[in-house]
Amino acid sequence: MSRFLFFHLFLLIFLPLSAQQRLSREQSEHEATALIAQWKYDIKNQYQQAWQSQKLTIGDKTMPFWYTIYGEKPADGYSLFISLHGGGNAPQKLNDSQWENQKQLYKPQNSVYLAPRAPYDDWDMWFKPALDAFYAALIQMCVAYLDVNPDKVYLIGYSAGGDGVWRMAPRMADSWAGASMMAGHPGDVSLLNLRNTPFMIWCGELDAAYNRNKECAQRGLEMDSLQVQDPAGYIHQTHIVQGKSHWMELIDAAALPWLQQYRRNPYPTHIVWKQADVPHSHFYWLSAPVNQLQRGNTVRLMLEGNTVNITQCDYTQLTLHFNDELVNLDRPIIIKYKGKKLFKGKLPRTTANLKATLAQRNDPRYMFPAQIQVRIP
């Protein structure tokens, strides 16, 4: 028996009839609204101590954080800027001072400005494997407690914080409305996942330590090339600031209003998903098998109307999640792989799917009433 059939048999046997019942679009939207309200309540309970103490503990690591609010709350909720400080493999006192500096560095308007303190004193302090869960929890708390719009979350960082942006912007690309890297080093990161995430590169022309200036300029050319090949994607700007070294004297603050032009599109119709050094099982409206996650595995697909065309998939199966913003769920969905039809049919909206995807993703915008798992030939 396939895993897909077993899963649906499990739902039929163990879930109450109300959770299995097919929903209309209106019923699905009503259910989603109620589930989001409950989710926010649960998040507040889960993180009450962390929020009050401004210290987030996951496993054996603790991340202190500080935040302030600039301006008025827009009708669609605040923006959130997560701002990563510099420092690195240095004494705790130095990294503490960099955190204090980062708190006052930028002032985005109509926004929550949040500066966390890295839970490590190391060169890769902002992109160690445990960090993904910390970023996700910070976003969840701000959505629940401060009415942050989850489609208006931006990642920025300076120096070692810029190193973190280089890695985490692609690794969690489906979490960000945009990202800006200031004075960091890209290492060997792949930028393919930034197809739907506006990205800025800022570096001083004279910032020659670790060849930052040359590496940043080269990555800017790489983004140029990606956009030439895919003009509708890879929105970016590269600024190699003339006459400036590692400190750019806040010229880079121009990134903040630039980023705020953009909102996350959680339902892009063109997806490029390449696993980073820390693999994820979900990306936008896709899920891959947990036992097949490895760095470099790639999925490419496009959605036109109700037809999904998968052109590359390095997994034996892929789960596609749908809602009424992405497709017309009252009509059949067609899924193809390299021109071969894998599935055609209507997919039911169910409360079970809404609950399962909200629990998996902990992001109200990635709650889906319908899904299908297809085997890749």
N, C-alpha and C positions, 0 to 999 in steps of 0.2 A: 504494500500500500504506500502511495506517495505521501510525503510529509504534508503536502497541500490538502489531500483528501483526509488524512488523519486529523489535521487541525480542524477542519470543518466538521468532521464527525464528533470531535471533542466538544465543539461549540453546541452542536445539536443536542448532545447528551447532557452536558453539564451546565449550560447557561440557561437562565429562565427564559420563557417564551417571549417576554417583553424585550429582552436584549437581542433576540434573534429576529424579531419582527421587522419586516421591510418598512422603511420610513419614506414619506414623501419629502420633497425638498424643504417645505415649510416645517414639517415635523423634525427633520434633521437639524435645521437651524435653531429651532426651539430647544432641542435636546443639548445642542452645543453650547448655547448661552447658559443653561443651567449647570452644565458640567464645568464650564470655565469659572463660574462663580464659586462652585465648590472647590475647584482646584486652587484658586487664590486663597481661600480660607485654609485649606490644608497646607499650602506653602507657608503661610504666616505661622501656623502652629509648628510646623517642622523646623523653621528657622528662627523662631521667636528669640531664643537665647542668643543666637549668633547676631541677629539684627540689633538687639538691645546693647550687646557688648561691643559690637562692630569687630567681632573676631569670628571668622568662619573656620571651623575645624572639620576636616574630612580625613578619615584614617588617622595617621599619626602626625599630620601636618596642620598648622594653623596659619591662616592668612588674615592679619588685621586689615581693615579697610576704613577709609574716610570718605565722606561725600558731602557735597553741598549742592544747592539748587540756585541756578542763575535765571532770573526772569520769570515770566508767567507761564502757567501751563497752557499749551495750545489745546484746541478743541479735540485733537486726536491723541492727546497724551504727550508727556515729556519725551525728549530725546534722552539717551543715556550715552555718555562718553566714559569708557573704561580706559584710564590713562596709566601707563606702565612706566615706572621710574627707572633710572639708570643705576649704575654700580656694577655688580657682578661678583666675580671671585675675589672678594675683598672683605675686610673686617665688618662685623655687624654694624658698628657705629657709622661707617661710611655709607652703607646701604640705607640705614635709617635716615641719614641726612639727605640722601637722594630722594627718599620717599617724601620727606618734609618739603623739599624743593618742588617736587612734582605736584603737590597739593595746590600750589599757588601759580603753576606755570601757565595754565590756559583757563579761559573763562567763556565757554560756549553759551550762547544765549538760549533761553527757554529750554534749559537742559538740566539733567542731573549729571554732575561731574563727580566721578568716583575714582579715587586713587587707591588701589590696593597696595599692601606691602608684600613683596614676594616671600613665600614661605621658605625660601632657600637663600643662601649667600654663595652663589655659584655663577659661573659664566652663562649657564643655560637656565637661569633662575625663572624665566618666564615661559619656557616651553618644555619642561620636563613632562613625562607622561601623565603625572597626576594633575597637571594644571587644567586640563580640559574640563574636569568636573568642577573645579573652582570657578572658572569663567561662567559655566552654565548656571551654577547656583547663584552667583552674583546677579545675573540677568533675571533669574526667577524671582529673587527677593525684590528687586527694583520694580518689576512688573506688578507684583502683588502688593507691596507696601507703598509705592510712590506713583502708581499709575503711569509707569513708563510704557510707551508703545513698543512692543517687541519687534516691530518693523523699523524702528528708529534707534538701533543700538550700533555704536561705532567703537572701533578699537584704535587707539593711538598709543605711541610710546617713543621714548627718547633713549638713545644710546643702547644700553642693554635692554631697555624697554623696546627699542626699535628692533633689536634682534628677535624679541618675542613677537612683534607684529609680523615680521617676515615669515615666521613659522606658523603662528596661530591664525593669521588671516586666511591662508589657504586651507589649513587643517580644519577650521571651523567656519568655512566660507558661508555656509547656509545659516549661520547665526548673525552675521553682520550686515548692516545696511551699507557699510563702507569701512575702509581702514586707511590709516596714514602712518607710514614708517618714517621716523625722524632719526637720522644719524646712527643707523644700525647696520649690521653685516648680514647678508642673506644666506651665507653658507651654501648648502647644496639643495635648498628648497625648490620644489616644483611650483610654478605659478599657474598651472593649468586650471586649478579649481576656482580661480578668480574670474572665470568667465562672466559671472553675474554679480560680482562684488566690486564696486568702484574702489580704486586703489591709488594712493599717492606715494611717491618716493621723494624724500627730502634729504639732502646731504650737502655738506660744505665742500666747495671745490678743493679746499686745502686739507680736508680731513683724510690724511693719508695713512693713519694707523690701521693696520690690518688690510690695507688697500680698500678701505670703505668707499672712497670717492670713485675709484675705478669699478669696483664691484657694483655699486649702485647705478652708475651710468650704464654699465653693461646690462643690468636687469631692466633698466628703462628701455633699452633697445629691444630686449626680448619681449617686453609688453607691447612695444610698437609692432613687432612682427606678428604677435598673436592677434592683434586687432586688425592688421592688414588681411590676415587669413580669415578673420571672423568679424567683419565690421560692426555687427550689432552687439558684440560683446567686448569684454576686456576694456571697459572705460578706465582711463588712468591719466595721470600726469606725472612727469618726472621733473624735479627741480634740483639741479646741481648749482648751489648758490655761490655765485662768484665772490671771491675775496674772503669767504668765510671758512673757518676750520671746523672743529667739532661742535662748537657753540655757534648757532646761527642767529643769535640775538633776537629770537622770536619771530623772525621772518616766516618761519614755518607755521605760525599760528593762522596763516591764511588757509591752512588745511581745514579748519573747523567749519567755516561757512560753506566751503566747497563741498564737504561731506554732507552737510545738512540739506543740500539740494536733493539728496537721494534717499529713497526708502528701499528697504529689503523687499525683493519680490520672492516670496516663499514658494511660488509656483511657476518657475521659469519654464518656457517651452523648449529650451535648448540647454541640456545639461552635459557638462564634462566633469567626471568624478574620478580622480586618481588618488588612491590611498596614499597617505603620508606616512611618516615614520611611526606615528601613533594612529592605528586604523580606527575607523568609525563604521558602525553597521548601518547607519542611516545618513542620507544626504538629500536635502530637499524632500521630494516625494517618493524617494526610492529607499529600499532596504536590501542589503546583501546578507548572505548566510554568514553567521558568526564564525563558523569553523573554516571559512575560506578567506578570511580577511588577511591580507598581507600587503606590505608596501609595494606600490607600483600597479596593483590591480586597477583596471580602468573600465569605466562605463561611459559610453557616448550615446546620446539619443536626442531625438527631436519629436515634438508633439505638434501635429497639425490637425486642428479640429478635434475629432475623437479618435484619431489614429496616432499611435506611438510607433515610431521607427527607430529601433535599436540598431546602431551600426557597429558597436563594439561592446562586448561584455566578457570580462575575464572570470566570470562565475558560472557555475552550472545552473543556477536559478537566480531569479530576481523578483522581488516583490514591488509592485507599483501601487501606490496609494492615491486615491482620487477623492475630490470634492467637487462641488458645483461651481466653484470659481475656476477650476482647472479644465473641466470637461462638462458635457451635458450628460448627466447620469440617467436621464430619461431615454437616452438613445444607446445603441450598442457601442461598446468600446472595441477597437481593433488594435492588436499588438503584433508587430512584425519584427523579425530579426533578420537583417540582411535580405529583406524582401520576402522572406518566408513567413506566412501567417502562423502565429502561435496561439492566438485567441481571438474570438469574436463573440460578443454577447453582452447582455446587460448585466450590470453589477448592482446588487442591492445595497441600499443605505441601511446600516444597522447601528443601534446603540452600542452593541458590543465592539464594533470597529472604532467608534468614537472614543469609547473608554480605553480601549487597548492602546491606540496610538497616542492619546494624551498621556497615558502612564509611561509609555516608552520614551516619548520625546520631551515631556515636561515643557512644552511650548504650545500655547493655545492655537498658534497658526499652523502647527503641524498635527492637528487633530483631523482625521479623515474618516468619513462615514463608509467608504467603500475601498476594497483592495482586491488584488489578484496576484497570485504567484505563478510565474511562468518558468518552464524549464528551457534552458538555452541549449540548442543542439550542439 
